[in-house]
Amino acid sequence: MTRLAEMTAAELQQCHARIRADYDAFQAKGFKLDMTRGKPSAEQLDLSNDLLRLPGNLDWHQADGGDTRNYFGSIQGLPEARALFAGIMGAPPEQILIGNNSSLALMHDCVVFALLKGVPDGAGPWSKESPAFLCPVPGYDRHFAICETYGIEMIPVPLTGHGPDMDEVERLAANPAVKGMWCVPKYSNPTAEIYAPEVVERLAAMKTGAPDFRLFWDNAYASHHLTDARPGLVNILDACAAAGQPNRALVFASTSKMTFAGGGLAMCASSPENIRWLCERLSKRTIGPDKLNQLRHVRFLKDQAGIDRLMAAHRRLLVPKFAAVDAALSRRLEGTGVAVWTKPQGGYFISVDVMDGCAKRIVALAAEAGLALVPAGATFPYGRDPNDRNLRIAPSFPSLGDVATAADGIAICILLAATEALLDRGR
Ligand SMILES: Cc1ncc(COP(=O)(O)O)c(C=O)c1O
């Protein structure tokens, strides 16, 4: 198709009428689909159904003989579970804590503990200091919701395709009020970018105004590849230690998109001092995590090779869905100049940038046609996308047929909103 912005008014009118007819036809299908969240599909969850038969044979003993049914052992979790995830976390088992099913809960708790009690290297509770966080954008809405809920000011920093704009990060982090930064360093939500080695090194080594500055390093998609490529990521804990900032990073991950999103394990890795801090705080909140589920996961996943096999099976289910979205967007939008979208090598999302000022309208058009998309603006702090431009597509949950239909519908909505906006501007 010709670039819409280069069409004459008459061509644009014709194009708009054609797209409106496509939209009406799409709406008339009565298609209904919720694509708001990046959930695994039922087929993906089925890959881990053996977990439901474990620990099995009434054998609930962990490796050192401890009874996982009882109050017992370290708040840090089963040693064999910590060893299992050492590769993903990039830390030795002693520096890993295994929690319950949600890494978001661990991130939330770390933020709240810091606000109420402070962190190592600090001078007391963050809440006494009007704290602010740097937020690479577009980013993960639930990170932003934690800050918003607890009154932490959010400062957006643009992503570049290889991580955040580091000149900007270094400039902003010099402010002592800036206490933290959200980072999804690999297959980022939603842009799927991977932080380049020099970005990670600069984050580890930069001068911060706050001595107790923390990187919330949410490596949620560490193993979630969609291709054969295995892009590296500099180990942030090693980089921070080498830069003389051993307590700077708190690394998070979970099995939510490996085993069961509602019944997996979450982990945190950090310096020995930070892990002691976290255990101390968590021990006021709970006597211990769900050790039975940790034992199940150890017996089910077994080792890194077991994790890799499971992730390869996820990849086989996910790749056709990502390809279907790309194909539908390409078919309708290539050459139009009204949208660009990512071709992720991993993770759970496709990020689409549409014509400025059109994202809200597209989400509304999609809703009227039965398609629930994540609200426009959700990928920005306070729900405010300054350009009203970014959309996040989550292809994992629907069936392949539905995802293809939905992507076609989204492409129609993108075109319709663009022709409306261009016609409007011509007036
Ligand atoms: C970047 C990121 N972090 C964390 C989560 C949630 O993880 P969990 O289920 O471990 O709380 C998600 C879920 O979409 C995510 O995209």
The ligand as a MOL file (V3000), in Angstrom:
LIG
                    3D

  0  0  0     0  0            999 V3000
M  V30 BEGIN CTAB
M  V30 COUNTS 16 16 0 0 0
M  V30 BEGIN ATOM
M  V30 1 C 8.3990 -8.1050 33.2370 0
M  V30 2 C 7.4970 -8.9300 34.0920 0
M  V30 3 N 7.8070 -9.1320 35.3700 0
M  V30 4 C 7.0170 -9.8540 36.1910 0
M  V30 5 C 5.8480 -10.4170 35.7280 0
M  V30 6 C 4.9930 -11.1890 36.6720 0
M  V30 7 O 5.7350 -12.2350 37.2030 0
M  V30 8 P 5.1990 -13.1530 38.3630 0
M  V30 9 O 4.1310 -14.0070 37.8310 0
M  V30 10 O 6.4190 -13.9210 38.7660 0
M  V30 11 O 4.7190 -12.2630 39.4850 0
M  V30 12 C 5.4780 -10.2340 34.3840 0
M  V30 13 C 4.2180 -10.7840 33.8790 0
M  V30 14 O 3.7590 -10.4760 32.8120 0
M  V30 15 C 6.3330 -9.4720 33.5630 0
M  V30 16 O 6.0220 -9.2380 32.2700 0
M  V30 END ATOM
M  V30 BEGIN BOND
M  V30 1 1 1 2
M  V30 2 1 2 3
M  V30 3 2 2 15
M  V30 4 2 3 4
M  V30 5 1 4 5
M  V30 6 1 5 6
M  V30 7 2 5 12
M  V30 8 1 6 7
M  V30 9 1 7 8
M  V30 10 2 8 9
M  V30 11 1 8 10
M  V30 12 1 8 11
M  V30 13 1 12 13
M  V30 14 1 12 15
M  V30 15 2 13 14
M  V30 16 1 15 16
M  V30 END BOND
M  V30 END CTAB
M  END
